[in-house]
Amino acid sequence: MIFDLVRPLGAGRGELEINTLAQRSLSGPDNAVHWAPEIELAVADGFAVELELPLSGKYVSDYKLGLQGTFGVFNGGKAIHGAQYLGLWNKEHRRWESSLLYIIGNRLNDRFSTLSMIGVGDVSSAGGSERSLLVNHTSFYDVGAATVVGLEVNIRTGQQRSTLIMPQVHQSLAERLDLQAGFGAARERGDAWRPQLGLRLVREL
């Protein structure tokens, strides 16, 4: 939910989605709502592009581009993998930041599935001291046809070290309209654990 895909792996050409993620720390000095409207389009079978506009309150903090490709399925169609590139122009530091991740999704049975992403942050403009390991893992359980619960763990190493643990629920509100909501805790380098709320509204077109 927090670290999401550029459309699901294996998306077909022409699939289009708009969504917005909003996050807010419930304690500490940062009480702004961080939100990010985005549009995602599968421009070819298995290849998708994303444009995102991260904001802090009313201030645009970054311009973000995402590219994602699917390698294929294996394990009898129960697993799928691919790669994702994220490029971000940070307005404050006036520099381009890049991340490259490998993605693997597994369907364990009718109800349990997992999605894992692992890669490197700042693979282009930053020096070696700025680079970091990025790890995201989410386990899902299908409660019913319209409801999925999950547990997401995000870890970033290096100078910008951080950890996020986010239990969440994904609820279908109507055909092609979903709400994802999570309440968890985040910790930045040198700081305490702080409660965090996340919401993502997804509309497929």
N, C-alpha and C positions, 0 to 999 in steps of 0.2 A: 504493500500500500504506500509506504513512504518512498522506498526505492523501487520504482515500478518499471515495467517493460514498455518499450515502444511498440504497442499492440502485442498480442500474444504471439509466441513463436509459431511459425507456420501460417500466419495470417494470409488471407487471399488478396490478390490485387484489387484495389478499390475500397477496401475496408477503411472506414473513417470514424474517428472518435474525438470528442472534445471532453476535457475533464479539468477539474480544479482541485488542487490539494491545499488545505489550510492547516497550519500548525501553530500551537501556542504553548509556551512554557508557563506553568501555573505557579512558579515561584522564581525568585532571583531578579536580577536587574533588567533582564530582557522581557518586557511584557507586551511586545509588539506581536501582531498577528502576521506570520509569514505565510504567504500564499502564492500560488503559481498556476495561472491558467495555461493550458497547453492544447495543441491540436496534433493529432497523430494520424498518419496516412500510410497505408500499405501501397507503395508505388509499383510493386511487383510481387508475385507470389513469394512469400518468405522474406521480403525486404521492406522495411518500414522507416519512415522519417518522422521526426518530432520537432516542433518549434515550441519553446516554452518561455514564459516571461515571469521570472521570479520577482516577487515584491516583498518589501518589509513595510507593513502599513500601506501607505500610498506611494512609497518610493520604490522605483524600479531599481533593483540592485544588480541584476545580471541580464544577459541575453544568452539563451541556451539552445543548442542544437543537438539532437540525438539521431543516431543511425543504428539500425539493428538488422542483422542477417541471421537466417536460420540455416544450420548445416544439414539437418535431417533428423529422422527418428531411428531408434534402435530398441533393443530389448523387446522385440515383438510388438513395437508400436507403443509401448508403455513409457518410453523416455524420449525426450527431444532436447536438442542442444543448439546453441548459436553463440553469437557475440554481439556486444553493444559498445558503441563509441559515444561518449558524451563530451561535447565541447561547450565551454562557458566563457563568455566575455564578462569579466568582473569590472564594473564601473569604478569602484573605489580605488582598486589597485591598477586599473587600466592595463590588464594583461589577459591573455587567452589561457585558460586552464583546460586540460584534457584528461579523460579517464577512459580506459579500455578494460572491458570485462568479458569473461567467459560465462555463459549461462547454461544451466542444465535443469530441466524439469522432469519429475518422475511421478507417475501415477502408481501408487503402491497397491491399492485395491479400490473398491467402489467408492469408498469414503475418504481415504487418506491420500494426500499428495504433497509434494515438496517442490520448492523452487529455490535454487541456489545460484548466487552470482559471486564471482571472485575475480579481482583484477588489480590494476594499478592506477592510482590517481596522479595527475600532473605528469603525463608521459611526454609532453612536448616542451613547453616554454620554461618550466621550472628546472632548477638544478637537481642533482641527486638528493640533496638534503631536504628538498621540498616534497619528494615523492613519498607515496604512502600505499600500504596494502589496504584494499577495500574488500570486505566480506559481508555479504547479505544472505541470510537464510530464512525462509518462511515455511512453516509446516501448516497445512490446511486440513480441516475436517469438514466434510459436507454434511451439515445437519439435515438439510432437505433440499428440494429442488430450487428454492429461492434463497437459502441461507447457508453461508459458509463462515466458519470461525477459523482464526489463524493466530499464530505467534511468530512475529517478525523480530529478528535480531540483526542489527547493523553495527559493524565494527570498522573503524578507520584508525590506522596506526600512524606514526610519524608525528611531526610537529603539531598537526591539527587533530591529534588523537581524540576520538570520541566513541561512545557506545550508546546504542539505543535499543531498548527492549519494548516492544509494542504488541500486546494482545489486541485483537481486532475482530470485528464482525463485518462481513460483506452481505448486504441485503438487497435483493432485487425489489425495486419499488414499482416498476412497470416494465413493459417490453422495451428493451434497450436502454433502460434507466436504472442505475445502481448507485447505492450509497455505501461507502466504506467508512467505518468509524473505529477509532482505536484510542485507548488510554493506557499509557505506560510511563516509562522513566528514561531520561537521557542524562548522560554525564560527559562534560567536556573536560579536556586536559586540565588538571589542577583544580577542578571544581567538584562540588558535591553532586550527588544524584538529585535530579529535579523532576517532578511529575510533568508529563507532557500529553497534550491532547492533539489528535489528528483526525481530520475529516477529508474525504475525497468524494466528489460527486462526478459520476461518469455517465456520459450520454453517447451512445453509438448512433451514427447517422446512416 
